């Protein structure tokens, strides 16, 4: 059975094929990084965070340390932070919303829920 399906003239992976691909990527990450506790998986909003979450779950399903999950981009308010933390993010990188803010200290407090 093929794991590829044509979509608008392009070939993409179906769900089982994507699962196998992600499993292989997770395995490569584990093999190439013996100190997983020092590893950070960085997901860029919006599609990169779910991908990093899936890889983190695959890596965590094996014995050994857990990698850090970092979410980046598109973080503008406390609700964004809470959603990412609930999704497993250990850390966040905030850029644009701080650069555009007149009161950076106040914005950091807001993002941290203080």
Gaussian input, Z-matrix of N, CA and C with variables (Angstrom, degrees):
# hf/3-21g

backbone

0 1
 N
 C     1     B1
 C     2     B2     1     A1
 N     3     B3     2     A2     1     D1
 C     4     B4     3     A3     2     D2
 C     5     B5     4     A4     3     D3
 N     6     B6     5     A5     4     D4
 C     7     B7     6     A6     5     D5
 C     8     B8     7     A7     6     D6
 N     9     B9     8     A8     7     D7
 C    10    B10     9     A9     8     D8
 C    11    B11    10    A10     9     D9
 N    12    B12    11    A11    10    D10
 C    13    B13    12    A12    11    D11
 C    14    B14    13    A13    12    D12
 N    15    B15    14    A14    13    D13
 C    16    B16    15    A15    14    D14
 C    17    B17    16    A16    15    D15
 N    18    B18    17    A17    16    D16
 C    19    B19    18    A18    17    D17
 C    20    B20    19    A19    18    D18
 N    21    B21    20    A20    19    D19
 C    22    B22    21    A21    20    D20
 C    23    B23    22    A22    21    D21
 N    24    B24    23    A23    22    D22
 C    25    B25    24    A24    23    D23
 C    26    B26    25    A25    24    D24
 N    27    B27    26    A26    25    D25
 C    28    B28    27    A27    26    D26
 C    29    B29    28    A28    27    D27
 N    30    B30    29    A29    28    D28
 C    31    B31    30    A30    29    D29
 C    32    B32    31    A31    30    D30
 N    33    B33    32    A32    31    D31
 C    34    B34    33    A33    32    D32
 C    35    B35    34    A34    33    D33
 N    36    B36    35    A35    34    D34
 C    37    B37    36    A36    35    D35
 C    38    B38    37    A37    36    D36
 N    39    B39    38    A38    37    D37
 C    40    B40    39    A39    38    D38
 C    41    B41    40    A40    39    D39
 N    42    B42    41    A41    40    D40
 C    43    B43    42    A42    41    D41
 C    44    B44    43    A43    42    D42
 N    45    B45    44    A44    43    D43
 C    46    B46    45    A45    44    D44
 C    47    B47    46    A46    45    D45
 N    48    B48    47    A47    46    D46
 C    49    B49    48    A48    47    D47
 C    50    B50    49    A49    48    D48
 N    51    B51    50    A50    49    D49
 C    52    B52    51    A51    50    D50
 C    53    B53    52    A52    51    D51
 N    54    B54    53    A53    52    D52
 C    55    B55    54    A54    53    D53
 C    56    B56    55    A55    54    D54
 N    57    B57    56    A56    55    D55
 C    58    B58    57    A57    56    D56
 C    59    B59    58    A58    57    D57
 N    60    B60    59    A59    58    D58
 C    61    B61    60    A60    59    D59
 C    62    B62    61    A61    60    D60
 N    63    B63    62    A62    61    D61
 C    64    B64    63    A63    62    D62
 C    65    B65    64    A64    63    D63
 N    66    B66    65    A65    64    D64
 C    67    B67    66    A66    65    D65
 C    68    B68    67    A67    66    D66
 N    69    B69    68    A68    67    D67
 C    70    B70    69    A69    68    D68
 C    71    B71    70    A70    69    D69
 N    72    B72    71    A71    70    D70
 C    73    B73    72    A72    71    D71
 C    74    B74    73    A73    72    D72
 N    75    B75    74    A74    73    D73
 C    76    B76    75    A75    74    D74
 C    77    B77    76    A76    75    D75
 N    78    B78    77    A77    76    D76
 C    79    B79    78    A78    77    D77
 C    80    B80    79    A79    78    D78
 N    81    B81    80    A80    79    D79
 C    82    B82    81    A81    80    D80
 C    83    B83    82    A82    81    D81
 N    84    B84    83    A83    82    D82
 C    85    B85    84    A84    83    D83
 C    86    B86    85    A85    84    D84
 N    87    B87    86    A86    85    D85
 C    88    B88    87    A87    86    D86
 C    89    B89    88    A88    87    D87
 N    90    B90    89    A89    88    D88
 C    91    B91    90    A90    89    D89
 C    92    B92    91    A91    90    D90
 N    93    B93    92    A92    91    D91
 C    94    B94    93    A93    92    D92
 C    95    B95    94    A94    93    D93
 N    96    B96    95    A95    94    D94
 C    97    B97    96    A96    95    D95
 C    98    B98    97    A97    96    D96
 N    99    B99    98    A98    97    D97
 C   100   B100    99    A99    98    D98
 C   101   B101   100   A100    99    D99
 N   102   B102   101   A101   100   D100
 C   103   B103   102   A102   101   D101
 C   104   B104   103   A103   102   D102
 N   105   B105   104   A104   103   D103
 C   106   B106   105   A105   104   D104
 C   107   B107   106   A106   105   D105
 N   108   B108   107   A107   106   D106
 C   109   B109   108   A108   107   D107
 C   110   B110   109   A109   108   D108
 N   111   B111   110   A110   109   D109
 C   112   B112   111   A111   110   D110
 C   113   B113   112   A112   111   D111
 N   114   B114   113   A113   112   D112
 C   115   B115   114   A114   113   D113
 C   116   B116   115   A115   114   D114
 N   117   B117   116   A116   115   D115
 C   118   B118   117   A117   116   D116
 C   119   B119   118   A118   117   D117
 N   120   B120   119   A119   118   D118
 C   121   B121   120   A120   119   D119
 C   122   B122   121   A121   120   D120
 N   123   B123   122   A122   121   D121
 C   124   B124   123   A123   122   D122
 C   125   B125   124   A124   123   D123
 N   126   B126   125   A125   124   D124
 C   127   B127   126   A126   125   D125
 C   128   B128   127   A127   126   D126
 N   129   B129   128   A128   127   D127
 C   130   B130   129   A129   128   D128
 C   131   B131   130   A130   129   D129
 N   132   B132   131   A131   130   D130
 C   133   B133   132   A132   131   D131
 C   134   B134   133   A133   132   D132
 N   135   B135   134   A134   133   D133
 C   136   B136   135   A135   134   D134
 C   137   B137   136   A136   135   D135
 N   138   B138   137   A137   136   D136
 C   139   B139   138   A138   137   D137
 C   140   B140   139   A139   138   D138
 N   141   B141   140   A140   139   D139
 C   142   B142   141   A141   140   D140
 C   143   B143   142   A142   141   D141
 N   144   B144   143   A143   142   D142
 C   145   B145   144   A144   143   D143
 C   146   B146   145   A145   144   D144
 N   147   B147   146   A146   145   D145
 C   148   B148   147   A147   146   D146
 C   149   B149   148   A148   147   D147
 N   150   B150   149   A149   148   D148
 C   151   B151   150   A150   149   D149
 C   152   B152   151   A151   150   D150
 N   153   B153   152   A152   151   D151
 C   154   B154   153   A153   152   D152
 C   155   B155   154   A154   153   D153
 N   156   B156   155   A155   154   D154
 C   157   B157   156   A156   155   D155
 C   158   B158   157   A157   156   D156
 N   159   B159   158   A158   157   D157
 C   160   B160   159   A159   158   D158
 C   161   B161   160   A160   159   D159
 N   162   B162   161   A161   160   D160
 C   163   B163   162   A162   161   D161
 C   164   B164   163   A163   162   D162
 N   165   B165   164   A164   163   D163
 C   166   B166   165   A165   164   D164
 C   167   B167   166   A166   165   D165
 N   168   B168   167   A167   166   D166
 C   169   B169   168   A168   167   D167
 C   170   B170   169   A169   168   D168
 N   171   B171   170   A170   169   D169
 C   172   B172   171   A171   170   D170
 C   173   B173   172   A172   171   D171
 N   174   B174   173   A173   172   D172
 C   175   B175   174   A174   173   D173
 C   176   B176   175   A175   174   D174
 N   177   B177   176   A176   175   D175
 C   178   B178   177   A177   176   D176
 C   179   B179   178   A178   177   D177
 N   180   B180   179   A179   178   D178
 C   181   B181   180   A180   179   D179
 C   182   B182   181   A181   180   D180
 N   183   B183   182   A182   181   D181
 C   184   B184   183   A183   182   D182
 C   185   B185   184   A184   183   D183
 N   186   B186   185   A185   184   D184
 C   187   B187   186   A186   185   D185
 C   188   B188   187   A187   186   D186
 N   189   B189   188   A188   187   D187
 C   190   B190   189   A189   188   D188
 C   191   B191   190   A190   189   D189
 N   192   B192   191   A191   190   D190
 C   193   B193   192   A192   191   D191
 C   194   B194   193   A193   192   D192
 N   195   B195   194   A194   193   D193
 C   196   B196   195   A195   194   D194
 C   197   B197   196   A196   195   D195
 N   198   B198   197   A197   196   D196
 C   199   B199   198   A198   197   D197
 C   200   B200   199   A199   198   D198
 N   201   B201   200   A200   199   D199
 C   202   B202   201   A201   200   D200
 C   203   B203   202   A202   201   D201
 N   204   B204   203   A203   202   D202
 C   205   B205   204   A204   203   D203
 C   206   B206   205   A205   204   D204
 N   207   B207   206   A206   205   D205
 C   208   B208   207   A207   206   D206
 C   209   B209   208   A208   207   D207
 N   210   B210   209   A209   208   D208
 C   211   B211   210   A210   209   D209
 C   212   B212   211   A211   210   D210
 N   213   B213   212   A212   211   D211
 C   214   B214   213   A213   212   D212
 C   215   B215   214   A214   213   D213
 N   216   B216   215   A215   214   D214
 C   217   B217   216   A216   215   D215
 C   218   B218   217   A217   216   D216
 N   219   B219   218   A218   217   D217
 C   220   B220   219   A219   218   D218
 C   221   B221   220   A220   219   D219
 N   222   B222   221   A221   220   D220
 C   223   B223   222   A222   221   D221
 C   224   B224   223   A223   222   D222
 N   225   B225   224   A224   223   D223
 C   226   B226   225   A225   224   D224
 C   227   B227   226   A226   225   D225
 N   228   B228   227   A227   226   D226
 C   229   B229   228   A228   227   D227
 C   230   B230   229   A229   228   D228
 N   231   B231   230   A230   229   D229
 C   232   B232   231   A231   230   D230
 C   233   B233   232   A232   231   D231
 N   234   B234   233   A233   232   D232
 C   235   B235   234   A234   233   D233
 C   236   B236   235   A235   234   D234
 N   237   B237   236   A236   235   D235
 C   238   B238   237   A237   236   D236
 C   239   B239   238   A238   237   D237
 N   240   B240   239   A239   238   D238
 C   241   B241   240   A240   239   D239
 C   242   B242   241   A241   240   D240
 N   243   B243   242   A242   241   D241
 C   244   B244   243   A243   242   D242
 C   245   B245   244   A244   243   D243
 N   246   B246   245   A245   244   D244
 C   247   B247   246   A246   245   D245
 C   248   B248   247   A247   246   D246
 N   249   B249   248   A248   247   D247
 C   250   B250   249   A249   248   D248
 C   251   B251   250   A250   249   D249
 N   252   B252   251   A251   250   D250
 C   253   B253   252   A252   251   D251
 C   254   B254   253   A253   252   D252
 N   255   B255   254   A254   253   D253
 C   256   B256   255   A255   254   D254
 C   257   B257   256   A256   255   D255
 N   258   B258   257   A257   256   D256
 C   259   B259   258   A258   257   D257
 C   260   B260   259   A259   258   D258
 N   261   B261   260   A260   259   D259
 C   262   B262   261   A261   260   D260
 C   263   B263   262   A262   261   D261
 N   264   B264   263   A263   262   D262
 C   265   B265   264   A264   263   D263
 C   266   B266   265   A265   264   D264
 N   267   B267   266   A266   265   D265
 C   268   B268   267   A267   266   D266
 C   269   B269   268   A268   267   D267
 N   270   B270   269   A269   268   D268
 C   271   B271   270   A270   269   D269
 C   272   B272   271   A271   270   D270
 N   273   B273   272   A272   271   D271
 C   274   B274   273   A273   272   D272
 C   275   B275   274   A274   273   D273
 N   276   B276   275   A275   274   D274
 C   277   B277   276   A276   275   D275
 C   278   B278   277   A277   276   D276
 N   279   B279   278   A278   277   D277
 C   280   B280   279   A279   278   D278
 C   281   B281   280   A280   279   D279
 N   282   B282   281   A281   280   D280
 C   283   B283   282   A282   281   D281
 C   284   B284   283   A283   282   D282
 N   285   B285   284   A284   283   D283
 C   286   B286   285   A285   284   D284
 C   287   B287   286   A286   285   D285
 N   288   B288   287   A287   286   D286
 C   289   B289   288   A288   287   D287
 C   290   B290   289   A289   288   D288
 N   291   B291   290   A290   289   D289
 C   292   B292   291   A291   290   D290
 C   293   B293   292   A292   291   D291
 N   294   B294   293   A293   292   D292
 C   295   B295   294   A294   293   D293
 C   296   B296   295   A295   294   D294
 N   297   B297   296   A296   295   D295
 C   298   B298   297   A297   296   D296
 C   299   B299   298   A298   297   D297
 N   300   B300   299   A299   298   D298
 C   301   B301   300   A300   299   D299
 C   302   B302   301   A301   300   D300
 N   303   B303   302   A302   301   D301
 C   304   B304   303   A303   302   D302
 C   305   B305   304   A304   303   D303
 N   306   B306   305   A305   304   D304
 C   307   B307   306   A306   305   D305
 C   308   B308   307   A307   306   D306
 N   309   B309   308   A308   307   D307
 C   310   B310   309   A309   308   D308
 C   311   B311   310   A310   309   D309
 N   312   B312   311   A311   310   D310
 C   313   B313   312   A312   311   D311
 C   314   B314   313   A313   312   D312
 N   315   B315   314   A314   313   D313
 C   316   B316   315   A315   314   D314
 C   317   B317   316   A316   315   D315
 N   318   B318   317   A317   316   D316
 C   319   B319   318   A318   317   D317
 C   320   B320   319   A319   318   D318
 N   321   B321   320   A320   319   D319
 C   322   B322   321   A321   320   D320
 C   323   B323   322   A322   321   D321
 N   324   B324   323   A323   322   D322
 C   325   B325   324   A324   323   D323
 C   326   B326   325   A325   324   D324
 N   327   B327   326   A326   325   D325
 C   328   B328   327   A327   326   D326
 C   329   B329   328   A328   327   D327
 N   330   B330   329   A329   328   D328
 C   331   B331   330   A330   329   D329
 C   332   B332   331   A331   330   D330
 N   333   B333   332   A332   331   D331
 C   334   B334   333   A333   332   D332
 C   335   B335   334   A334   333   D333
 N   336   B336   335   A335   334   D334
 C   337   B337   336   A336   335   D335
 C   338   B338   337   A337   336   D336
 N   339   B339   338   A338   337   D337
 C   340   B340   339   A339   338   D338
 C   341   B341   340   A340   339   D339

   B1=1.4489
   B2=1.5207
   B3=1.2971
   B4=1.4582
   B5=1.5286
   B6=1.3155
   B7=1.4658
   B8=1.5223
   B9=1.3074
   B10=1.4570
   B11=1.5215
   B12=1.2914
   B13=1.4552
   B14=1.5240
   B15=1.3398
   B16=1.4632
   B17=1.5257
   B18=1.3135
   B19=1.4583
   B20=1.5166
   B21=1.3229
   B22=1.4627
   B23=1.5242
   B24=1.3293
   B25=1.4500
   B26=1.5143
   B27=1.3245
   B28=1.4646
   B29=1.5217
   B30=1.3085
   B31=1.4551
   B32=1.5212
   B33=1.3310
   B34=1.4654
   B35=1.5149
   B36=1.3082
   B37=1.4581
   B38=1.5141
   B39=1.3255
   B40=1.4612
   B41=1.5288
   B42=1.3307
   B43=1.4777
   B44=1.5250
   B45=1.3496
   B46=1.4763
   B47=1.5300
   B48=1.3167
   B49=1.4661
   B50=1.5111
   B51=1.3389
   B52=1.4603
   B53=1.5217
   B54=1.3302
   B55=1.4667
   B56=1.5193
   B57=1.3214
   B58=1.4763
   B59=1.5261
   B60=1.3167
   B61=1.4733
   B62=1.5273
   B63=1.3279
   B64=1.4716
   B65=1.5182
   B66=1.3293
   B67=1.4663
   B68=1.5264
   B69=1.3078
   B70=1.4603
   B71=1.5336
   B72=1.3423
   B73=1.4653
   B74=1.5299
   B75=1.3412
   B76=1.4759
   B77=1.5205
   B78=1.3245
   B79=1.4689
   B80=1.5287
   B81=1.3244
   B82=1.4658
   B83=1.5341
   B84=1.3301
   B85=1.4673
   B86=1.5237
   B87=1.3216
   B88=1.4665
   B89=1.5280
   B90=1.3380
   B91=1.4685
   B92=1.5293
   B93=1.3236
   B94=1.4572
   B95=1.5151
   B96=1.3329
   B97=1.4624
   B98=1.5283
   B99=1.3153
   B100=1.4662
   B101=1.5296
   B102=1.3257
   B103=1.4705
   B104=1.5291
   B105=1.3279
   B106=1.4641
   B107=1.5259
   B108=1.3187
   B109=1.4646
   B110=1.5289
   B111=1.3286
   B112=1.4630
   B113=1.5211
   B114=1.3269
   B115=1.4518
   B116=1.5244
   B117=1.3281
   B118=1.4675
   B119=1.5221
   B120=1.3115
   B121=1.4587
   B122=1.5263
   B123=1.3180
   B124=1.4657
   B125=1.5198
   B126=1.3309
   B127=1.4534
   B128=1.5071
   B129=1.3248
   B130=1.4597
   B131=1.5204
   B132=1.3436
   B133=1.4624
   B134=1.5160
   B135=1.2603
   B136=1.4479
   B137=1.5273
   B138=1.2819
   B139=1.4680
   B140=1.5193
   B141=1.3135
   B142=1.4587
   B143=1.5139
   B144=1.3291
   B145=1.4681
   B146=1.5287
   B147=1.3364
   B148=1.4706
   B149=1.5333
   B150=1.3154
   B151=1.4619
   B152=1.5238
   B153=1.3283
   B154=1.4658
   B155=1.5244
   B156=1.3383
   B157=1.4681
   B158=1.5232
   B159=1.3239
   B160=1.4724
   B161=1.5164
   B162=1.3247
   B163=1.4675
   B164=1.5191
   B165=1.3354
   B166=1.4631
   B167=1.5252
   B168=1.3365
   B169=1.4719
   B170=1.5259
   B171=1.3310
   B172=1.4681
   B173=1.5277
   B174=1.3254
   B175=1.4694
   B176=1.5269
   B177=1.3288
   B178=1.4689
   B179=1.5232
   B180=1.3275
   B181=1.4639
   B182=1.5272
   B183=1.3215
   B184=1.4664
   B185=1.5248
   B186=1.3199
   B187=1.4710
   B188=1.5275
   B189=1.3076
   B190=1.4596
   B191=1.5073
   B192=1.3147
   B193=1.4635
   B194=1.5256
   B195=1.3063
   B196=1.4636
   B197=1.5257
   B198=1.3359
   B199=1.4653
   B200=1.5271
   B201=1.3140
   B202=1.4632
   B203=1.5315
   B204=1.3201
   B205=1.4588
   B206=1.5234
   B207=1.3282
   B208=1.4593
   B209=1.5286
   B210=1.3256
   B211=1.4600
   B212=1.5214
   B213=1.3309
   B214=1.4595
   B215=1.5213
   B216=1.3109
   B217=1.4605
   B218=1.5210
   B219=1.3107
   B220=1.4589
   B221=1.5121
   B222=1.3258
   B223=1.4630
   B224=1.5303
   B225=1.3450
   B226=1.4571
   B227=1.5255
   B228=1.3355
   B229=1.4631
   B230=1.5293
   B231=1.3249
   B232=1.4617
   B233=1.5271
   B234=1.3302
   B235=1.4734
   B236=1.5286
   B237=1.3340
   B238=1.4697
   B239=1.5229
   B240=1.3210
   B241=1.4717
   B242=1.5312
   B243=1.3191
   B244=1.4714
   B245=1.5185
   B246=1.3382
   B247=1.4649
   B248=1.5254
   B249=1.3253
   B250=1.4597
   B251=1.5231
   B252=1.3229
   B253=1.4708
   B254=1.5312
   B255=1.3261
   B256=1.4728
   B257=1.5232
   B258=1.3219
   B259=1.4582
   B260=1.5117
   B261=1.3284
   B262=1.4578
   B263=1.5126
   B264=1.3255
   B265=1.4659
   B266=1.5211
   B267=1.3265
   B268=1.4578
   B269=1.5128
   B270=1.3351
   B271=1.4558
   B272=1.5240
   B273=1.3214
   B274=1.4544
   B275=1.5121
   B276=1.3179
   B277=1.4585
   B278=1.5154
   B279=1.3049
   B280=1.4661
   B281=1.5217
   B282=1.3206
   B283=1.4548
   B284=1.5046
   B285=1.3148
   B286=1.4610
   B287=1.5217
   B288=1.3265
   B289=1.4711
   B290=1.5272
   B291=1.3320
   B292=1.4731
   B293=1.5282
   B294=1.3251
   B295=1.4684
   B296=1.5262
   B297=1.3198
   B298=1.4682
   B299=1.5249
   B300=1.3133
   B301=1.4704
   B302=1.5198
   B303=1.3168
   B304=1.4659
   B305=1.5170
   B306=1.3330
   B307=1.4618
   B308=1.5254
   B309=1.3355
   B310=1.4631
   B311=1.5256
   B312=1.3130
   B313=1.4718
   B314=1.5322
   B315=1.3286
   B316=1.4562
   B317=1.5169
   B318=1.3446
   B319=1.4637
   B320=1.5211
   B321=1.3211
   B322=1.4754
   B323=1.5204
   B324=1.3281
   B325=1.4673
   B326=1.5089
   B327=1.3321
   B328=1.4722
   B329=1.5314
   B330=1.3241
   B331=1.4678
   B332=1.5315
   B333=1.3407
   B334=1.4703
   B335=1.5255
   B336=1.3106
   B337=1.4702
   B338=1.5043
   B339=1.3168
   B340=1.4723
   B341=1.4974
   A1=109.21
   A2=116.90
   A3=121.94
   A4=111.05
   A5=115.81
   A6=119.74
   A7=110.95
   A8=116.21
   A9=120.76
   A10=110.06
   A11=117.36
   A12=122.25
   A13=109.01
   A14=117.08
   A15=118.05
   A16=111.26
   A17=116.45
   A18=122.73
   A19=106.93
   A20=116.54
   A21=121.92
   A22=112.02
   A23=116.47
   A24=120.44
   A25=115.23
   A26=117.99
   A27=121.54
   A28=108.83
   A29=116.30
   A30=120.99
   A31=108.48
   A32=115.69
   A33=121.40
   A34=109.05
   A35=116.62
   A36=121.64
   A37=110.59
   A38=116.22
   A39=119.12
   A40=107.71
   A41=117.51
   A42=121.15
   A43=112.92
   A44=119.46
   A45=117.80
   A46=112.53
   A47=116.92
   A48=119.86
   A49=111.99
   A50=116.27
   A51=120.19
   A52=110.52
   A53=116.52
   A54=120.09
   A55=111.86
   A56=116.22
   A57=120.31
   A58=110.83
   A59=116.34
   A60=120.62
   A61=110.52
   A62=116.62
   A63=119.81
   A64=111.08
   A65=116.69
   A66=120.05
   A67=110.43
   A68=117.08
   A69=121.10
   A70=110.88
   A71=116.55
   A72=120.33
   A73=109.87
   A74=116.50
   A75=120.17
   A76=110.37
   A77=116.63
   A78=120.86
   A79=110.56
   A80=117.33
   A81=121.08
   A82=110.84
   A83=116.56
   A84=120.47
   A85=109.61
   A86=117.23
   A87=121.57
   A88=110.64
   A89=116.49
   A90=119.99
   A91=112.44
   A92=116.95
   A93=120.65
   A94=114.93
   A95=116.87
   A96=120.85
   A97=110.20
   A98=117.26
   A99=119.12
   A100=113.72
   A101=117.68
   A102=121.58
   A103=108.53
   A104=116.87
   A105=121.31
   A106=113.00
   A107=116.97
   A108=119.20
   A109=111.29
   A110=117.33
   A111=121.75
   A112=112.29
   A113=117.14
   A114=122.68
   A115=110.87
   A116=116.75
   A117=121.79
   A118=108.49
   A119=116.33
   A120=121.89
   A121=106.42
   A122=117.06
   A123=121.42
   A124=108.44
   A125=115.38
   A126=121.28
   A127=110.22
   A128=116.02
   A129=121.37
   A130=108.23
   A131=116.31
   A132=121.08
   A133=109.71
   A134=121.38
   A135=127.71
   A136=111.87
   A137=117.70
   A138=119.50
   A139=113.63
   A140=117.64
   A141=120.57
   A142=114.15
   A143=117.08
   A144=119.77
   A145=110.89
   A146=120.16
   A147=119.12
   A148=112.43
   A149=117.25
   A150=120.18
   A151=110.41
   A152=117.57
   A153=121.12
   A154=110.52
   A155=117.74
   A156=121.21
   A157=110.76
   A158=117.43
   A159=120.41
   A160=111.23
   A161=116.92
   A162=120.13
   A163=110.85
   A164=117.15
   A165=120.68
   A166=110.78
   A167=117.49
   A168=120.51
   A169=111.32
   A170=116.81
   A171=120.06
   A172=110.93
   A173=116.55
   A174=120.22
   A175=110.34
   A176=116.80
   A177=121.21
   A178=112.38
   A179=118.14
   A180=120.48
   A181=111.68
   A182=116.72
   A183=121.64
   A184=108.84
   A185=116.52
   A186=118.25
   A187=111.23
   A188=115.43
   A189=119.60
   A190=112.08
   A191=115.54
   A192=120.67
   A193=112.16
   A194=114.02
   A195=122.63
   A196=109.16
   A197=118.13
   A198=118.78
   A199=110.73
   A200=116.05
   A201=121.41
   A202=108.12
   A203=116.31
   A204=121.49
   A205=108.04
   A206=116.39
   A207=122.49
   A208=108.79
   A209=116.48
   A210=121.45
   A211=108.90
   A212=116.18
   A213=120.59
   A214=109.27
   A215=116.36
   A216=125.45
   A217=113.17
   A218=114.82
   A219=120.67
   A220=114.78
   A221=117.44
   A222=121.28
   A223=106.76
   A224=115.16
   A225=119.80
   A226=114.33
   A227=117.16
   A228=118.91
   A229=110.03
   A230=115.63
   A231=121.55
   A232=111.29
   A233=117.31
   A234=120.52
   A235=110.92
   A236=117.22
   A237=120.78
   A238=109.95
   A239=116.30
   A240=121.25
   A241=109.99
   A242=117.10
   A243=120.98
   A244=111.34
   A245=117.29
   A246=120.99
   A247=110.40
   A248=117.36
   A249=121.08
   A250=111.94
   A251=116.98
   A252=120.47
   A253=109.87
   A254=116.94
   A255=120.15
   A256=110.90
   A257=116.92
   A258=121.55
   A259=113.63
   A260=117.61
   A261=120.78
   A262=115.74
   A263=118.35
   A264=119.55
   A265=110.59
   A266=116.19
   A267=122.61
   A268=110.92
   A269=115.99
   A270=121.49
   A271=108.48
   A272=116.02
   A273=121.28
   A274=109.26
   A275=116.44
   A276=122.39
   A277=106.96
   A278=116.51
   A279=121.57
   A280=107.91
   A281=116.36
   A282=119.28
   A283=113.07
   A284=116.30
   A285=122.39
   A286=113.63
   A287=116.92
   A288=117.96
   A289=111.54
   A290=117.86
   A291=120.01
   A292=111.17
   A293=116.13
   A294=119.90
   A295=111.65
   A296=116.28
   A297=120.52
   A298=112.72
   A299=117.18
   A300=121.98
   A301=110.49
   A302=116.64
   A303=121.46
   A304=111.87
   A305=117.12
   A306=123.18
   A307=108.67
   A308=116.00
   A309=121.14
   A310=110.83
   A311=117.33
   A312=120.92
   A313=110.41
   A314=117.05
   A315=121.13
   A316=111.82
   A317=116.80
   A318=120.86
   A319=110.78
   A320=117.11
   A321=120.51
   A322=109.85
   A323=116.92
   A324=119.93
   A325=111.32
   A326=116.50
   A327=120.37
   A328=110.89
   A329=117.23
   A330=121.29
   A331=111.56
   A332=115.88
   A333=120.09
   A334=112.66
   A335=116.64
   A336=120.55
   A337=113.29
   A338=116.80
   A339=121.38
   A340=110.99
   D1=131.93
   D2=-178.56
   D3=-74.44
   D4=141.87
   D5=175.79
   D6=-99.17
   D7=5.61
   D8=-179.75
   D9=-113.18
   D10=138.06
   D11=176.81
   D12=-128.45
   D13=135.68
   D14=178.75
   D15=-74.10
   D16=136.98
   D17=177.26
   D18=-135.70
   D19=116.52
   D20=179.64
   D21=46.53
   D22=46.92
   D23=177.43
   D24=80.49
   D25=-2.01
   D26=179.55
   D27=-113.44
   D28=156.50
   D29=176.63
   D30=-106.49
   D31=127.86
   D32=177.94
   D33=-126.98
   D34=164.03
   D35=178.45
   D36=-77.00
   D37=143.37
   D38=170.75
   D39=-86.17
   D40=178.73
   D41=-174.43
   D42=-57.76
   D43=-48.30
   D44=178.74
   D45=-63.18
   D46=-37.98
   D47=178.90
   D48=-65.52
   D49=-40.38
   D50=177.27
   D51=-64.80
   D52=-40.69
   D53=178.00
   D54=-60.02
   D55=-44.23
   D56=178.63
   D57=-65.52
   D58=-39.66
   D59=179.57
   D60=-63.60
   D61=-46.19
   D62=179.56
   D63=-64.94
   D64=-37.85
   D65=177.47
   D66=-61.83
   D67=-40.72
   D68=179.11
   D69=-67.12
   D70=-41.72
   D71=177.72
   D72=-61.42
   D73=-44.62
   D74=178.42
   D75=-59.62
   D76=-42.42
   D77=179.01
   D78=-62.42
   D79=-42.14
   D80=178.24
   D81=-63.73
   D82=-39.40
   D83=178.08
   D84=-61.99
   D85=-45.01
   D86=-179.83
   D87=-62.87
   D88=-46.50
   D89=-179.40
   D90=-64.13
   D91=-37.60
   D92=-175.14
   D93=-86.33
   D94=-5.99
   D95=-176.24
   D96=-135.54
   D97=81.27
   D98=-177.31
   D99=-61.98
   D100=-23.71
   D101=178.68
   D102=-101.83
   D103=70.59
   D104=-176.93
   D105=-60.89
   D106=-26.36
   D107=179.13
   D108=-66.73
   D109=-15.66
   D110=177.54
   D111=-99.77
   D112=1.93
   D113=-176.72
   D114=-91.74
   D115=140.65
   D116=173.82
   D117=-123.69
   D118=127.44
   D119=172.32
   D120=-94.16
   D121=119.32
   D122=-176.58
   D123=-105.78
   D124=121.64
   D125=177.20
   D126=-109.44
   D127=127.53
   D128=178.22
   D129=-95.34
   D130=133.25
   D131=-179.19
   D132=-56.42
   D133=148.29
   D134=-5.21
   D135=-101.31
   D136=-28.15
   D137=-177.71
   D138=-82.09
   D139=-24.47
   D140=-176.84
   D141=-70.92
   D142=-31.81
   D143=179.95
   D144=-66.82
   D145=-49.02
   D146=177.06
   D147=-60.05
   D148=-35.99
   D149=177.61
   D150=-64.70
   D151=-46.28
   D152=177.94
   D153=-63.06
   D154=-37.46
   D155=177.50
   D156=-62.69
   D157=-44.04
   D158=179.30
   D159=-63.66
   D160=-42.89
   D161=177.60
   D162=-63.21
   D163=-42.01
   D164=178.94
   D165=-60.73
   D166=-43.67
   D167=179.07
   D168=-62.69
   D169=-40.24
   D170=178.35
   D171=-64.73
   D172=-41.98
   D173=179.03
   D174=-67.11
   D175=-41.05
   D176=-179.02
   D177=-68.19
   D178=-21.31
   D179=-179.60
   D180=-72.44
   D181=-10.61
   D182=178.13
   D183=-102.43
   D184=156.42
   D185=178.60
   D186=-62.88
   D187=147.61
   D188=176.30
   D189=123.68
   D190=-176.81
   D191=-176.28
   D192=-69.97
   D193=160.90
   D194=-178.59
   D195=-98.77
   D196=132.88
   D197=176.02
   D198=-76.22
   D199=158.73
   D200=176.44
   D201=-80.65
   D202=139.82
   D203=175.62
   D204=-108.39
   D205=121.04
   D206=-177.71
   D207=-115.49
   D208=130.65
   D209=176.79
   D210=-105.55
   D211=139.51
   D212=-175.51
   D213=-138.29
   D214=145.11
   D215=171.54
   D216=83.00
   D217=140.74
   D218=176.03
   D219=72.58
   D220=23.52
   D221=-179.31
   D222=-100.89
   D223=108.24
   D224=-172.74
   D225=-119.27
   D226=-19.69
   D227=-175.53
   D228=-148.89
   D229=172.33
   D230=-178.69
   D231=-59.69
   D232=-36.34
   D233=179.71
   D234=-61.46
   D235=-37.03
   D236=176.58
   D237=-62.49
   D238=-45.05
   D239=-179.99
   D240=-61.88
   D241=-47.69
   D242=-178.75
   D243=-61.57
   D244=-41.17
   D245=179.09
   D246=-61.99
   D247=-42.77
   D248=-179.02
   D249=-69.67
   D250=-40.08
   D251=178.01
   D252=-65.01
   D253=-42.06
   D254=177.04
   D255=-62.84
   D256=-28.33
   D257=177.70
   D258=-82.24
   D259=0.37
   D260=175.53
   D261=106.90
   D262=2.20
   D263=-179.62
   D264=-66.09
   D265=131.66
   D266=176.73
   D267=-89.34
   D268=-22.47
   D269=-177.77
   D270=-154.25
   D271=160.17
   D272=175.61
   D273=-131.66
   D274=151.85
   D275=173.77
   D276=-114.59
   D277=122.38
   D278=-177.87
   D279=-115.93
   D280=130.14
   D281=-179.09
   D282=-127.74
   D283=-77.86
   D284=-171.42
   D285=-55.90
   D286=-43.64
   D287=-177.35
   D288=-64.60
   D289=-28.71
   D290=175.58
   D291=-78.01
   D292=-36.67
   D293=-178.81
   D294=-66.25
   D295=-31.22
   D296=-178.16
   D297=-89.45
   D298=-8.47
   D299=-175.01
   D300=-87.08
   D301=132.55
   D302=176.28
   D303=-71.64
   D304=-36.15
   D305=-179.74
   D306=-110.35
   D307=84.05
   D308=-175.95
   D309=-62.29
   D310=-43.51
   D311=179.93
   D312=-59.25
   D313=-44.21
   D314=178.47
   D315=-63.48
   D316=-39.33
   D317=179.43
   D318=-66.20
   D319=-41.46
   D320=177.63
   D321=-61.96
   D322=-43.67
   D323=177.51
   D324=-60.68
   D325=-42.31
   D326=178.15
   D327=-61.26
   D328=-47.86
   D329=-179.71
   D330=-61.56
   D331=-34.67
   D332=-179.39
   D333=-84.19
   D334=-4.96
   D335=178.40
   D336=76.46
   D337=33.81
   D338=-178.87
   D339=-110.96

